[in-house]
Amino acid sequence: MSTSPIGMGEQGEAERKMFENELQRVLEASEHAGVILRVIGSLAFQMHCPQYGYLQAAMGRAYTDIDFAGYSNQSKEVRIMMAGLGYEDEREVFIVSEGNRAIFNNPKNGLHIDVFYDKLDFCHEISWLGRLEVDKPTIPLAEMVLEKMQIVRINEKDIIDTIMLLLEHPLGDHDQGTINSARIALLCAKDWGLWRTTTMNLDKVKRLAQTYSQLTDEQKAHVARQVDKLLERIEAEPKPMQWRLRARVGDRVKWYKDVDEVH
């Protein structure tokens, strides 16, 4: 039995290809069915990082499942499509989550697919209503950053994915091939708790990036510059009175929700 943390450990090329090929099969089926599904998680970072995606395997970052973002008003269509692909629906998950999450398992290949409807709701809520049309086949880069940075007890796999993204893409104020720092700053200005966790984790990314032997000195320096630039943009965003009042309370009051495990 493996003792590696979830999402970390050696993974052969054949197994990685199995995940990647299945992802493409689902995406092709969703396109044919007219269902909006956007990739999140480790495979999204791999897809968006053609230059630096090799770091996942080099740093021991493994695929564990396939994750998607979708819209709840298409949940029925998603269920029908997944059944046609040979997947079985864990219906109780959909019911218990009040329609916010669906899990599908394929008994033939042993793969597991998560679909998160309308939002990611773990330590903090990251909504993607109206945002899934912005990028394809993944969620937008800004949401990809926040997907990782909203995890209070962040894991090494999330640090690695974020390092890759910061190496691959510039920061800017739009979504076209760019990490939309204006979007990240706006969401952090609306929610002090999200700001607290995001800025805390960006600092961790900057510090931990310096410890990886797989990165060159220039790559480590670039990650540090990217983090500093993003933090500056977040701090520059005007904060409303409600945010400033919550900031006065600070860490004395818990600012996040607990989760058992975030994949």
Secondary structure, DSSP 8 states (H G I E B T S, - for coil): ---S-TTBS---HHHHHHHHHHHHHHHHHHHHHT--EEEESHHHHHHH-TTTTHHHHHTTB----EEEEE-GGGHHHHHHHHHHTT-EE-HHHHHHTTTSEEEEE-TTT--EEEEEESEEESSSEEE-TTTTTTSSSB--HHHHHHHHHT-TT--HHHHHHHHHHHHHS-EESS-SSSEEHHHHHHHHHH-HHHHHHHHHHHHHHHHHHTT-TTS-HHHHHHHHHHHHHHHHHHHHS---HHHHHHHHHGGGS--S---S---
